[in-house]
Amino acid sequence: MATVVQPPPTIDIERLPSHGSGGGRNLIPPGGDLRKVKSNSPPPASTGIWVGLASIAMTFAAFTSALVVRQGSATDWQHFPLPPVLYLNTLVIIASSITLETARRRAPAFMSNLQRGGTPAASPARWLYLTLGLGLLFVTGQTFAWMQLRSEGFTLATNISYSFFYVLTVAHAIHLVGGIGGLVRVVLKFQHGTLKRTTLDATSRYWHFMGVLWVYLLFLLWLKL
C-alpha cells in the first residue's frame, strides 16, 4: 500500500505574534531619529496610568475632607496669606503642561517627515527640555515658599492650618518629583532612540494631572486658609 506524505504546513512569518515588551513596535529606532512609531497604545500602559491617577486623586480627596472637617470644628484655626510665589508657580506649571503637550503633538509630524525622507519638522526635544526645566523651577518655587514661612516663624507645629498647608503642598511636590523622574526617563530614552510613544503619552497624562491638581489645591488653600 502506498503512503501519501502530506507537505508540511506553510508558516506566514508576518502573521506570527510578536514577543516581549512591545515586540519592537512603537519604538524610536537607535540614533534618536523617531522614524518608526505606532499610534496604537497597549491597554496595560493606559490602564496603569489611570489606576495611578485615581489613587492619587483619592489620596488628595481624603486630605480635602480632613481639612474641611477640621476647620469646621476648630476654634483655633488661623487664617494667613499664602506666599505670593505660589501664584507664580501656578503660571509655571501651566506653562510646563503647554510645552509638554507641544512636544507630544509635534512628535508624529517629526517622525513622519523623517520616515518619508523629507525635511524634518521641528524636533520635540527642545520642548521636553523646557518642560523639565519648568518642573524644576516649580519645585524650587515651592521650596522658597516653605523657607519663607519658616523664616517668619510659621512651621508645621505652629497651628493646624499651617500643618495642612505643609502637608498638602509637600505631598503634591513629592508626586511632582515623581513626574520629573518620568520626564528624565523620557528624555534619556529619546536620546538613546528607545522611546515608546506610549511612554510619552503616559508621562504627559501624569504631568497634566499634576498641573490640574495644583490649581485645585491652590484654590482650596486660598479659600480655607
C-alpha positions in Angstrom: 0.0 0.0 0.0 1.4 3.4 -1.0 1.7 6.0 1.7 0.8 9.6 0.9 3.0 12.1 2.6 1.4 15.5 3.2 3.6 18.5 2.6 4.5 20.5 5.7 2.3 23.5 6.5 3.4 26.9 5.3 4.0 29.4 8.1 3.4 33.0 7.4 6.2 34.8 9.3 4.4 38.2 9.0 1.3 36.8 10.9 3.3 35.5 13.8 2.6 37.4 17.1 5.4 39.5 18.5 7.0 38.7 21.8 8.5 40.8 24.6 7.6 44.2 25.8 6.3 46.0 22.7 7.9 43.4 20.4 10.0 46.2 18.8 6.9 48.1 17.9 6.1 51.7 18.8 9.8 52.4 19.3 12.0 55.2 18.2 15.0 53.5 16.4 18.6 53.8 17.6 20.0 57.2 16.8 17.0 59.1 18.2 15.6 59.6 14.7 12.0 58.9 15.8 11.4 57.2 12.5 9.1 54.4 13.4 6.3 54.8 15.9 3.0 53.1 16.0 -0.1 55.1 17.0 -1.8 52.3 19.0 -1.3 52.1 22.8 -1.2 48.8 24.6 -4.1 48.5 27.1 -1.8 47.8 30.1 0.1 51.1 29.8 -3.1 53.1 29.5 -4.8 51.2 32.4 -1.8 51.5 34.6 -1.6 55.3 34.4 -5.3 55.8 35.1 -5.1 53.5 38.1 -2.2 55.5 39.4 -4.0 58.8 38.9 -7.2 57.5 40.5 -5.1 56.5 43.6 -3.6 60.0 43.8 -6.9 61.6 43.4 -8.4 59.6 46.2 -5.5 60.5 48.5 -6.0 64.2 48.0 -9.7 63.8 48.3 -9.1 62.4 51.8 -6.8 65.3 52.6 -9.5 67.7 51.4 -12.2 66.0 53.6 -9.9 66.2 56.6 -9.2 69.9 56.1 -12.9 70.8 55.7 -13.9 68.8 58.7 -11.1 70.0 60.9 -11.7 73.7 60.0 -15.4 73.4 60.7 -14.8 72.0 64.2 -11.7 74.1 65.2 -11.7 77.1 67.5 -8.0 77.8 67.0 -7.9 77.9 63.2 -5.6 80.7 61.9 -6.0 82.3 58.5 -2.9 83.6 56.8 -2.0 85.0 53.4 -0.4 82.5 51.0 3.2 83.2 49.9 3.0 85.2 46.6 5.4 82.8 44.9 2.6 80.1 44.8 0.7 82.2 42.3 3.8 82.5 40.1 4.3 78.8 40.4 0.8 78.2 39.1 1.8 80.0 35.9 5.0 77.9 35.7 3.2 74.6 36.0 0.5 75.6 33.4 3.3 76.7 31.1 5.0 73.3 31.6 1.9 71.5 30.6 1.7 73.6 27.4 5.3 72.8 26.5 4.9 69.1 27.1 1.7 68.9 25.1 3.6 70.8 22.3 6.3 68.1 22.4 3.8 65.3 22.3 1.9 66.8 19.3 5.0 67.6 17.3 6.5 64.2 17.6 4.2 62.5 14.9 4.9 65.1 12.3 8.7 65.0 13.1 8.6 61.2 12.7 6.5 61.2 9.6 8.7 63.6 7.7 11.9 61.7 8.6 10.3 58.4 7.6 9.4 59.8 4.2 12.9 61.2 3.8 11.7 64.8 3.7 12.8 67.9 5.6 12.4 67.1 9.3 9.9 69.2 11.3 11.0 70.9 14.4 12.3 68.4 16.9 10.2 67.9 20.1 13.4 67.6 22.1 13.6 71.3 23.0 10.1 71.3 24.3 10.9 68.2 26.5 13.9 70.0 28.0 11.9 73.2 28.6 9.2 71.1 30.4 11.8 69.5 32.6 13.3 73.0 33.4 9.9 74.4 34.3 9.2 71.4 36.5 12.4 72.0 38.4 11.6 75.7 38.7 8.2 74.8 40.2 9.8 72.7 42.9 12.3 75.5 43.6 9.4 77.9 44.0 7.7 75.6 46.4 10.9 75.3 48.4 11.2 79.1 48.5 7.6 79.3 49.9 8.3 76.8 52.7 11.5 78.7 53.6 9.7 82.0 53.6 7.0 80.7 56.0 9.7 79.1 58.2 11.7 82.3 58.4 8.6 84.1 59.6 8.3 81.5 62.4 5.4 79.5 60.9 6.3 75.8 60.9 4.4 72.6 60.8 3.6 72.7 64.5 2.6 76.4 64.7 -1.0 75.8 64.0 -3.3 73.2 62.4 -3.9 75.5 59.4 -0.1 75.6 58.8 0.1 71.9 59.2 -2.5 71.4 56.4 -0.6 73.8 54.2 2.7 71.9 54.6 1.1 68.5 54.2 -0.8 69.4 51.0 2.0 71.3 49.3 4.7 68.8 50.3 2.6 65.8 49.2 1.9 67.4 45.8 5.6 68.3 45.4 6.6 64.7 46.1 4.2 63.4 43.4 5.5 66.1 41.1 9.1 65.0 41.7 7.9 61.6 40.5 6.7 63.3 37.3 10.1 64.9 36.9 11.6 61.5 37.2 9.3 60.4 34.4 10.4 63.3 32.3 14.0 62.5 32.8 13.3 58.9 31.7 11.5 60.2 28.6 14.5 62.5 27.7 17.0 59.7 28.2 15.0 57.3 26.1 14.6 59.9 23.4 18.4 60.5 23.3 19.1 56.8 23.1 16.4 56.1 20.5 14.4 53.7 22.6 11.4 56.0 23.5 8.0 54.5 23.1 5.1 56.7 22.2 3.0 55.1 24.9 5.7 56.2 27.4 5.4 59.8 26.2 1.6 59.7 26.4 1.6 58.2 29.9 4.1 60.8 31.2 2.0 63.6 29.6 -1.2 62.4 31.3 0.5 62.3 34.6 2.1 65.7 34.2 -1.2 67.4 33.1 -2.9 65.8 36.1 -0.3 67.3 38.4 -1.0 70.7 36.9 -4.8 70.4 37.4 -4.3 69.1 40.9 -2.1 72.0 41.8 -4.6 74.6 40.6 -7.3 72.8 42.7 -5.0 72.8 45.8 -4.2 76.5 45.4 -7.9 77.4 45.2 -8.6 75.2 48.2 -5.8 76.7 50.2 -6.8 80.3 49.2 -10.4 79.5 50.2 -9.8 77.8 53.5 -6.5 79.3 54.8 
